[in-house]
């Protein structure tokens, strides 16, 4: 069956303006333009819109989505399976957060006591599940199940102070990366190396042990895997590559 912009918008529960915007951004082109000048969308475009909306629901930016769905290795069936895994993980995350809230209410009412670790358990489990859903397969293949499981265990034991420090490091890295790109800084510059060092501190909250080789290997993944690249490039293209080069310089692995 075929649809006009308004017909497709009604079917998907979004606005016609959104459909047109996706067209402008190169995400969802119509199958054809009819003799009256209307955009016409067919089965392939309907399936593609479903994919776009799945990724949007999971928090991906339009730039990230475009990189994923235009990748020559994009597999629709595999993507649907991954959506299912991410949605299941998201449901588990909500269940964990609800459980944390219920325990907090019980403590506030004098009906129970929560340890500091329990107060942040829902948040750390969310980090783990999000990472597993997005990157688990690739990371486990590269570093092995034992290493990843040790990392997850370390996260679950995170204290309130450690969680705050981890969140702040992530914020600093993103802000400085944006600054470096805006200023045209070199990866080997003082700013680039500061970012690389902050990144080392950040991954040490996840890794049980640190090595320059593993750090450099992770940096290479940032440009080898389009999902990693899209995450860092969402504000400015080339950011992931800048981070990779800064880390390679920092670890002495620059070519």
C-alpha positions as protocol buffer text, in pm:
chain_id: "A"
residue {
  index: 1
  type: UNK
  ca { x: 0 y: 0 z: 0 }
}
residue {
  index: 2
  type: UNK
  ca { x: 116 y: 353 z: -72 }
}
residue {
  index: 3
  type: UNK
  ca { x: 74 y: 670 z: 135 }
}
residue {
  index: 4
  type: UNK
  ca { x: 104 y: 1043 z: 95 }
}
residue {
  index: 5
  type: UNK
  ca { x: 290 y: 1248 z: 360 }
}
residue {
  index: 6
  type: UNK
  ca { x: -27 y: 1300 z: 561 }
}
residue {
  index: 7
  type: UNK
  ca { x: -135 y: 939 z: 524 }
}
residue {
  index: 8
  type: UNK
  ca { x: 201 y: 809 z: 642 }
}
residue {
  index: 9
  type: UNK
  ca { x: 209 y: 1062 z: 927 }
}
residue {
  index: 10
  type: UNK
  ca { x: -134 y: 945 z: 1047 }
}
residue {
  index: 11
  type: UNK
  ca { x: -28 y: 580 z: 1020 }
}
residue {
  index: 12
  type: UNK
  ca { x: 290 y: 638 z: 1224 }
}
residue {
  index: 13
  type: UNK
  ca { x: 138 y: 878 z: 1476 }
}
residue {
  index: 14
  type: UNK
  ca { x: 369 y: 1166 z: 1390 }
}
residue {
  index: 15
  type: UNK
  ca { x: 326 y: 1496 z: 1206 }
}
residue {
  index: 16
  type: UNK
  ca { x: 356 y: 1559 z: 837 }
}
residue {
  index: 17
  type: UNK
  ca { x: 620 y: 1818 z: 920 }
}
residue {
  index: 18
  type: UNK
  ca { x: 830 y: 1542 z: 1078 }
}
residue {
  index: 19
  type: UNK
  ca { x: 804 y: 1331 z: 759 }
}
residue {
  index: 20
  type: UNK
  ca { x: 914 y: 1627 z: 549 }
}
residue {
  index: 21
  type: UNK
  ca { x: 1201 y: 1702 z: 786 }
}
residue {
  index: 22
  type: UNK
  ca { x: 1324 y: 1342 z: 760 }
}
residue {
  index: 23
  type: UNK
  ca { x: 1318 y: 1387 z: 382 }
}
residue {
  index: 24
  type: UNK
  ca { x: 1518 y: 1712 z: 405 }
}
residue {
  index: 25
  type: UNK
  ca { x: 1776 y: 1539 z: 626 }
}
residue {
  index: 26
  type: UNK
  ca { x: 1818 y: 1253 z: 380 }
}
residue {
  index: 27
  type: UNK
  ca { x: 1669 y: 997 z: 618 }
}
residue {
  index: 28
  type: UNK
  ca { x: 1341 y: 914 z: 444 }
}
residue {
  index: 29
  type: UNK
  ca { x: 1306 y: 990 z: 76 }
}
residue {
  index: 30
  type: UNK
  ca { x: 972 y: 917 z: -95 }
}
residue {
  index: 31
  type: UNK
  ca { x: 947 y: 629 z: -338 }
}
residue {
  index: 32
  type: UNK
  ca { x: 828 y: 875 z: -601 }
}
residue {
  index: 33
  type: UNK
  ca { x: 656 y: 1206 z: -664 }
}
residue {
  index: 34
  type: UNK
  ca { x: 317 y: 1169 z: -834 }
}
residue {
  index: 35
  type: UNK
  ca { x: 180 y: 1386 z: -1116 }
}
residue {
  index: 36
  type: UNK
  ca { x: 17 y: 1618 z: -860 }
}
residue {
  index: 37
  type: UNK
  ca { x: 348 y: 1678 z: -686 }
}
residue {
  index: 38
  type: UNK
  ca { x: 270 y: 1469 z: -378 }
}
residue {
  index: 39
  type: UNK
  ca { x: 538 y: 1261 z: -210 }
}
residue {
  index: 40
  type: UNK
  ca { x: 442 y: 893 z: -224 }
}
residue {
  index: 41
  type: UNK
  ca { x: 576 y: 633 z: 20 }
}
residue {
  index: 42
  type: UNK
  ca { x: 567 y: 258 z: -30 }
}
residue {
  index: 43
  type: UNK
  ca { x: 643 y: -56 z: 176 }
}
residue {
  index: 44
  type: UNK
  ca { x: 1021 y: 3 z: 182 }
}
residue {
  index: 45
  type: UNK
  ca { x: 977 y: 357 z: 314 }
}
residue {
  index: 46
  type: UNK
  ca { x: 726 y: 238 z: 574 }
}
residue {
  index: 47
  type: UNK
  ca { x: 977 y: -16 z: 704 }
}
residue {
  index: 48
  type: UNK
  ca { x: 1251 y: 248 z: 704 }
}
residue {
  index: 49
  type: UNK
  ca { x: 1034 y: 492 z: 901 }
}
residue {
  index: 50
  type: UNK
  ca { x: 970 y: 219 z: 1156 }
}
residue {
  index: 51
  type: UNK
  ca { x: 1345 y: 176 z: 1198 }
}
residue {
  index: 52
  type: UNK
  ca { x: 1394 y: 552 z: 1238 }
}
residue {
  index: 53
  type: UNK
  ca { x: 1126 y: 573 z: 1504 }
}
residue {
  index: 54
  type: UNK
  ca { x: 1271 y: 273 z: 1689 }
}
residue {
  index: 55
  type: UNK
  ca { x: 1611 y: 442 z: 1703 }
}
residue {
  index: 56
  type: UNK
  ca { x: 1452 y: 772 z: 1809 }
}
residue {
  index: 57
  type: UNK
  ca { x: 1270 y: 596 z: 2092 }
}
residue {
  index: 58
  type: UNK
  ca { x: 1601 y: 453 z: 2207 }
}
residue {
  index: 59
  type: UNK
  ca { x: 1757 y: 801 z: 2226 }
}
residue {
  index: 60
  type: UNK
  ca { x: 1965 y: 808 z: 1906 }
}
residue {
  index: 61
  type: UNK
  ca { x: 2013 y: 1145 z: 1735 }
}
residue {
  index: 62
  type: UNK
  ca { x: 1906 y: 1188 z: 1372 }
}
residue {
  index: 63
  type: UNK
  ca { x: 2271 y: 1213 z: 1271 }
}
residue {
  index: 64
  type: UNK
  ca { x: 2344 y: 882 z: 1442 }
}
residue {
  index: 65
  type: UNK
  ca { x: 2043 y: 718 z: 1279 }
}
residue {
  index: 66
  type: UNK
  ca { x: 2143 y: 838 z: 934 }
}
residue {
  index: 67
  type: UNK
  ca { x: 2492 y: 691 z: 970 }
}
residue {
  index: 68
  type: UNK
  ca { x: 2349 y: 358 z: 1082 }
}
residue {
  index: 69
  type: UNK
  ca { x: 2075 y: 312 z: 822 }
}
residue {
  index: 70
  type: UNK
  ca { x: 2289 y: 432 z: 531 }
}
residue {
  index: 71
  type: UNK
  ca { x: 2577 y: 201 z: 620 }
}
residue {
  index: 72
  type: UNK
  ca { x: 2626 y: -54 z: 341 }
}
residue {
  index: 73
  type: UNK
  ca { x: 2626 y: -333 z: 600 }
}
residue {
  index: 74
  type: UNK
  ca { x: 2292 y: -229 z: 750 }
}
residue {
  index: 75
  type: UNK
  ca { x: 2074 y: -538 z: 802 }
}
residue {
  index: 76
  type: UNK
  ca { x: 1706 y: -466 z: 871 }
}
residue {
  index: 77
  type: UNK
  ca { x: 1634 y: -801 z: 1034 }
}
residue {
  index: 78
  type: UNK
  ca { x: 1939 y: -779 z: 1259 }
}
residue {
  index: 79
  type: UNK
  ca { x: 1845 y: -422 z: 1346 }
}
residue {
  index: 80
  type: UNK
  ca { x: 1499 y: -537 z: 1458 }
}
residue {
  index: 81
  type: UNK
  ca { x: 1655 y: -802 z: 1678 }
}
residue {
  index: 82
  type: UNK
  ca { x: 1883 y: -541 z: 1830 }
}
residue {
  index: 83
  type: UNK
  ca { x: 1585 y: -309 z: 1887 }
}
residue {
  index: 84
  type: UNK
  ca { x: 1414 y: -589 z: 2075 }
}
residue {
  index: 85
  type: UNK
  ca { x: 1719 y: -644 z: 2296 }
}
residue {
  index: 86
  type: UNK
  ca { x: 1752 y: -274 z: 2368 }
}
residue {
  index: 87
  type: UNK
  ca { x: 1383 y: -240 z: 2453 }
}
residue {
  index: 88
  type: UNK
  ca { x: 1400 y: -538 z: 2686 }
}
residue {
  index: 89
  type: UNK
  ca { x: 1705 y: -382 z: 2850 }
}
residue {
  index: 90
  type: UNK
  ca { x: 1518 y: -52 z: 2877 }
}
residue {
  index: 91
  type: UNK
  ca { x: 1227 y: -230 z: 3048 }
}
residue {
  index: 92
  type: UNK
  ca { x: 1468 y: -390 z: 3293 }
}
residue {
  index: 93
  type: UNK
  ca { x: 1624 y: -50 z: 3359 }
}
residue {
  index: 94
  type: UNK
  ca { x: 1285 y: 99 z: 3443 }
}
residue {
  index: 95
  type: UNK
  ca { x: 1207 y: -195 z: 3671 }
}
residue {
  index: 96
  type: UNK
  ca { x: 1535 y: -141 z: 3854 }
}
residue {
  index: 97
  type: UNK
  ca { x: 1471 y: 233 z: 3892 }
}
residue {
  index: 98
  type: UNK
  ca { x: 1116 y: 167 z: 4016 }
}
residue {
  index: 99
  type: UNK
  ca { x: 1257 y: -78 z: 4269 }
}
residue {
  index: 100
  type: UNK
  ca { x: 1510 y: 185 z: 4385 }
}
residue {
  index: 101
  type: UNK
  ca { x: 1234 y: 446 z: 4422 }
}
residue {
  index: 102
  type: UNK
  ca { x: 1015 y: 205 z: 4619 }
}
residue {
  index: 103
  type: UNK
  ca { x: 1301 y: 127 z: 4857 }
}
residue {
  index: 104
  type: UNK
  ca { x: 1371 y: 499 z: 4895 }
}
residue {
  index: 105
  type: UNK
  ca { x: 1005 y: 565 z: 4979 }
}
residue {
  index: 106
  type: UNK
  ca { x: 1009 y: 284 z: 5235 }
}
residue {
  index: 107
  type: UNK
  ca { x: 1319 y: 433 z: 5399 }
}
residue {
  index: 108
  type: UNK
  ca { x: 1165 y: 781 z: 5402 }
}
residue {
  index: 109
  type: UNK
  ca { x: 860 y: 638 z: 5577 }
}
residue {
  index: 110
  type: UNK
  ca { x: 1075 y: 459 z: 5831 }
}
residue {
  index: 111
  type: UNK
  ca { x: 990 y: 114 z: 5696 }
}
residue {
  index: 112
  type: UNK
  ca { x: 1336 y: 13 z: 5578 }
}
residue {
  index: 113
  type: UNK
  ca { x: 1701 y: 105 z: 5543 }
}
residue {
  index: 114
  type: UNK
  ca { x: 1896 y: 141 z: 5219 }
}
residue {
  index: 115
  type: UNK
  ca { x: 2271 y: 115 z: 5189 }
}
residue {
  index: 116
  type: UNK
  ca { x: 2451 y: 379 z: 4984 }
}
residue {
  index: 117
  type: UNK
  ca { x: 2520 y: 115 z: 4722 }
}
residue {
  index: 118
  type: UNK
  ca { x: 2150 y: 28 z: 4693 }
}
residue {
  index: 119
  type: UNK
  ca { x: 2063 y: 395 z: 4636 }
}
residue {
  index: 120
  type: UNK
  ca { x: 2266 y: 394 z: 4315 }
}
residue {
  index: 121
  type: UNK
  ca { x: 2217 y: 32 z: 4210 }
}
residue {
  index: 122
  type: UNK
  ca { x: 1941 y: 121 z: 3964 }
}
residue {
  index: 123
  type: UNK
  ca { x: 2158 y: 381 z: 3793 }
}
residue {
  index: 124
  type: UNK
  ca { x: 2467 y: 161 z: 3764 }
}
residue {
  index: 125
  type: UNK
  ca { x: 2261 y: -131 z: 3635 }
}
residue {
  index: 126
  type: UNK
  ca { x: 2118 y: 103 z: 3376 }
}
residue {
  index: 127
  type: UNK
  ca { x: 2470 y: 194 z: 3260 }
}
residue {
  index: 128
  type: UNK
  ca { x: 2560 y: -173 z: 3230 }
}
residue {
  index: 129
  type: UNK
  ca { x: 2245 y: -268 z: 3042 }
}
residue {
  index: 130
  type: UNK
  ca { x: 2272 y: 27 z: 2803 }
}
residue {
  index: 131
  type: UNK
  ca { x: 2634 y: -59 z: 2726 }
}
residue {
  index: 132
  type: UNK
  ca { x: 2552 y: -427 z: 2679 }
}
residue {
  index: 133
  type: UNK
  ca { x: 2261 y: -351 z: 2447 }
}
residue {
  index: 134
  type: UNK
  ca { x: 2455 y: -106 z: 2229 }
}
residue {
  index: 135
  type: UNK
  ca { x: 2810 y: -242 z: 2231 }
}
residue {
  index: 136
  type: UNK
  ca { x: 2814 y: -567 z: 2427 }
}
residue {
  index: 137
  type: UNK
  ca { x: 2868 y: -804 z: 2136 }
}
residue {
  index: 138
  type: UNK
  ca { x: 3162 y: -614 z: 1987 }
}
residue {
  index: 139
  type: UNK
  ca { x: 3327 y: -538 z: 2322 }
}
residue {
  index: 140
  type: UNK
  ca { x: 3297 y: -900 z: 2439 }
}
residue {
  index: 141
  type: UNK
  ca { x: 3445 y: -1024 z: 2112 }
}
residue {
  index: 142
  type: UNK
  ca { x: 3738 y: -783 z: 2149 }
}
residue {
  index: 143
  type: UNK
  ca { x: 3811 y: -812 z: 2523 }
}
residue {
  index: 144
  type: UNK
  ca { x: 3644 y: -1141 z: 2626 }
}
residue {
  index: 145
  type: UNK
  ca { x: 3354 y: -1224 z: 2859 }
}
residue {
  index: 146
  type: UNK
  ca { x: 3568 y: -1236 z: 3173 }
}
residue {
  index: 147
  type: UNK
  ca { x: 3700 y: -882 z: 3126 }
}
residue {
  index: 148
  type: UNK
  ca { x: 3353 y: -741 z: 3054 }
}
residue {
  index: 149
  type: UNK
  ca { x: 3196 y: -926 z: 3348 }
}
residue {
  index: 150
  type: UNK
  ca { x: 3466 y: -791 z: 3582 }
}
residue {
  index: 151
  type: UNK
  ca { x: 3393 y: -442 z: 3453 }
}
residue {
  index: 152
  type: UNK
  ca { x: 3021 y: -483 z: 3519 }
}
residue {
  index: 153
  type: UNK
  ca { x: 3087 y: -610 z: 3871 }
}
residue {
  index: 154
  type: UNK
  ca { x: 3307 y: -307 z: 3939 }
}
residue {
  index: 155
  type: UNK
  ca { x: 3029 y: -75 z: 3825 }
}
residue {
  index: 156
  type: UNK
  ca { x: 2771 y: -243 z: 4047 }
}
residue {
  index: 157
  type: UNK
  ca { x: 2990 y: -178 z: 4350 }
}
residue {
  index: 158
  type: UNK
  ca { x: 3022 y: 190 z: 4269 }
}
residue {
  index: 159
  type: UNK
  ca { x: 2963 y: 433 z: 4556 }
}
residue {
  index: 160
  type: UNK
  ca { x: 2767 y: 759 z: 4538 }
}
residue {
  index: 161
  type: UNK
  ca { x: 3089 y: 960 z: 4517 }
}
residue {
  index: 162
  type: UNK
  ca { x: 3232 y: 738 z: 4242 }
}
residue {
  index: 163
  type: UNK
  ca { x: 2911 y: 760 z: 4039 }
}
residue {
  index: 164
  type: UNK
  ca { x: 2920 y: 1141 z: 4065 }
}
residue {
  index: 165
  type: UNK
  ca { x: 3287 y: 1145 z: 3958 }
}
residue {
  index: 166
  type: UNK
  ca { x: 3215 y: 918 z: 3659 }
}
residue {
  index: 167
  type: UNK
  ca { x: 2927 y: 1138 z: 3547 }
}
residue {
  index: 168
  type: UNK
  ca { x: 3142 y: 1451 z: 3583 }
}
residue {
  index: 169
  type: UNK
  ca { x: 3426 y: 1298 z: 3381 }
}
residue {
  index: 170
  type: UNK
  ca { x: 3186 y: 1213 z: 3100 }
}
residue {
  index: 171
  type: UNK
  ca { x: 3060 y: 1573 z: 3101 }
}
residue {
  index: 172
  type: UNK
  ca { x: 3414 y: 1716 z: 3096 }
}
residue {
  index: 173
  type: UNK
  ca { x: 3521 y: 1495 z: 2807 }
}
residue {
  index: 174
  type: UNK
  ca { x: 3223 y: 1598 z: 2594 }
}
residue {
  index: 175
  type: UNK
  ca { x: 3268 y: 1968 z: 2670 }
}
residue {
  index: 176
  type: UNK
  ca { x: 3642 y: 1964 z: 2598 }
}
residue {
  index: 177
  type: UNK
  ca { x: 3594 y: 1765 z: 2279 }
}
residue {
  index: 178
  type: UNK
  ca { x: 3350 y: 2029 z: 2157 }
}
residue {
  index: 179
  type: UNK
  ca { x: 3598 y: 2301 z: 2252 }
}
residue {
  index: 180
  type: UNK
  ca { x: 3884 y: 2124 z: 2074 }
}
residue {
  index: 181
  type: UNK
  ca { x: 3682 y: 2083 z: 1755 }
}
residue {
  index: 182
  type: UNK
  ca { x: 3567 y: 2444 z: 1760 }
}
residue {
  index: 183
  type: UNK
  ca { x: 3922 y: 2568 z: 1813 }
}
residue {
  index: 184
  type: UNK
  ca { x: 4076 y: 2336 z: 1557 }
}
residue {
  index: 185
  type: UNK
  ca { x: 4313 y: 2194 z: 1818 }
}
residue {
  index: 186
  type: UNK
  ca { x: 4554 y: 1915 z: 1727 }
}
residue {
  index: 187
  type: UNK
  ca { x: 4512 y: 1575 z: 1895 }
}
residue {
  index: 188
  type: UNK
  ca { x: 4871 y: 1609 z: 2023 }
}
residue {
  index: 189
  type: UNK
  ca { x: 4803 y: 1953 z: 2173 }
}
residue {
  index: 190
  type: UNK
  ca { x: 4779 y: 2016 z: 2546 }
}
residue {
  index: 191
  type: UNK
  ca { x: 4399 y: 2018 z: 2517 }
}
residue {
  index: 192
  type: UNK
  ca { x: 4396 y: 1696 z: 2317 }
}
residue {
  index: 193
  type: UNK
  ca { x: 4616 y: 1520 z: 2568 }
}
residue {
  index: 194
  type: UNK
  ca { x: 4407 y: 1649 z: 2859 }
}
residue {
  index: 195
  type: UNK
  ca { x: 4103 y: 1491 z: 2695 }
}
residue {
  index: 196
  type: UNK
  ca { x: 4290 y: 1164 z: 2647 }
}
residue {
  index: 197
  type: UNK
  ca { x: 4392 y: 1161 z: 3014 }
}
residue {
  index: 198
  type: UNK
  ca { x: 4035 y: 1231 z: 3126 }
}
residue {
  index: 199
  type: UNK
  ca { x: 3925 y: 947 z: 2900 }
}
residue {
  index: 200
  type: UNK
  ca { x: 4177 y: 718 z: 3072 }
}
residue {
  index: 201
  type: UNK
  ca { x: 4033 y: 817 z: 3410 }
}
residue {
  index: 202
  type: UNK
  ca { x: 3683 y: 755 z: 3277 }
}
residue {
  index: 203
  type: UNK
  ca { x: 3749 y: 404 z: 3146 }
}
residue {
  index: 204
  type: UNK
  ca { x: 3926 y: 311 z: 3471 }
}
residue {
  index: 205
  type: UNK
  ca { x: 3584 y: 326 z: 3638 }
}
residue {
  index: 206
  type: UNK
  ca { x: 3481 y: 46 z: 3404 }
}
residue {
  index: 207
  type: UNK
  ca { x: 3802 y: -156 z: 3368 }
}
residue {
  index: 208
  type: UNK
  ca { x: 3955 y: -359 z: 3648 }
}
residue {
  index: 209
  type: UNK
  ca { x: 4303 y: -297 z: 3503 }
}
residue {
  index: 210
  type: UNK
  ca { x: 4440 y: -41 z: 3259 }
}
residue {
  index: 211
  type: UNK
  ca { x: 4682 y: -88 z: 2974 }
}
residue {
  index: 212
  type: UNK
  ca { x: 4791 y: 148 z: 2699 }
}
residue {
  index: 213
  type: UNK
  ca { x: 4732 y: -125 z: 2441 }
}
residue {
  index: 214
  type: UNK
  ca { x: 4370 y: -176 z: 2546 }
}
residue {
  index: 215
  type: UNK
  ca { x: 4313 y: 199 z: 2559 }
}
residue {
  index: 216
  type: UNK
  ca { x: 4450 y: 240 z: 2207 }
}
residue {
  index: 217
  type: UNK
  ca { x: 4240 y: -56 z: 2089 }
}
residue {
  index: 218
  type: UNK
  ca { x: 3925 y: 105 z: 2225 }
}
residue {
  index: 219
  type: UNK
  ca { x: 4016 y: 428 z: 2046 }
}
residue {
  index: 220
  type: UNK
  ca { x: 4043 y: 240 z: 1716 }
}
residue {
  index: 221
  type: UNK
  ca { x: 3692 y: 103 z: 1772 }
}
residue {
  index: 222
  type: UNK
  ca { x: 3560 y: 458 z: 1793 }
}
residue {
  index: 223
  type: UNK
  ca { x: 3618 y: 502 z: 1419 }
}
residue {
  index: 224
  type: UNK
  ca { x: 3588 y: 138 z: 1309 }
}
residue {
  index: 225
  type: UNK
  ca { x: 3234 y: 95 z: 1442 }
}
residue {
  index: 226
  type: UNK
  ca { x: 2977 y: 345 z: 1302 }
}
residue {
  index: 227
  type: UNK
  ca { x: 2775 y: 339 z: 1626 }
}
residue {
  index: 228
  type: UNK
  ca { x: 3073 y: 458 z: 1831 }
}
residue {
  index: 229
  type: UNK
  ca { x: 3154 y: 716 z: 1566 }
}
residue {
  index: 230
  type: UNK
  ca { x: 2796 y: 842 z: 1559 }
}
residue {
  index: 231
  type: UNK
  ca { x: 2795 y: 882 z: 1937 }
}
residue {
  index: 232
  type: UNK
  ca { x: 3096 y: 1114 z: 1938 }
}
residue {
  index: 233
  type: UNK
  ca { x: 3018 y: 1283 z: 1604 }
}
residue {
  index: 234
  type: UNK
  ca { x: 2661 y: 1381 z: 1694 }
}
residue {
  index: 235
  type: UNK
  ca { x: 2758 y: 1749 z: 1737 }
}
residue {
  index: 236
  type: UNK
  ca { x: 3045 y: 1774 z: 1493 }
}
residue {
  index: 237
  type: UNK
  ca { x: 3179 y: 1521 z: 1238 }
}
residue {
  index: 238
  type: UNK
  ca { x: 3538 y: 1420 z: 1299 }
}
residue {
  index: 239
  type: UNK
  ca { x: 3514 y: 1426 z: 1678 }
}
residue {
  index: 240
  type: UNK
  ca { x: 3551 y: 1049 z: 1711 }
}
residue {
  index: 241
  type: UNK
  ca { x: 3861 y: 1053 z: 1493 }
}
residue {
  index: 242
  type: UNK
  ca { x: 4006 y: 1342 z: 1696 }
}
residue {
  index: 243
  type: UNK
  ca { x: 3954 y: 1143 z: 2017 }
}
residue {
  index: 244
  type: UNK
  ca { x: 4111 y: 836 z: 1860 }
}
residue {
  index: 245
  type: UNK
  ca { x: 4420 y: 1028 z: 1747 }
}
residue {
  index: 246
  type: UNK
  ca { x: 4452 y: 1200 z: 2086 }
}
residue {
  index: 247
  type: UNK
  ca { x: 4442 y: 864 z: 2265 }
}
residue {
  index: 248
  type: UNK
  ca { x: 4689 y: 705 z: 2023 }
}
residue {
  index: 249
  type: UNK
  ca { x: 4927 y: 994 z: 2090 }
}
residue {
  index: 250
  type: UNK
  ca { x: 4867 y: 967 z: 2465 }
}
residue {
  index: 251
  type: UNK
  ca { x: 4941 y: 593 z: 2465 }
}
residue {
  index: 252
  type: UNK
  ca { x: 5241 y: 622 z: 2234 }
}
residue {
  index: 253
  type: UNK
  ca { x: 5063 y: 425 z: 1960 }
}
residue {
  index: 254
  type: UNK
  ca { x: 5035 y: 706 z: 1703 }
}
residue {
  index: 255
  type: UNK
  ca { x: 5164 y: 608 z: 1361 }
}
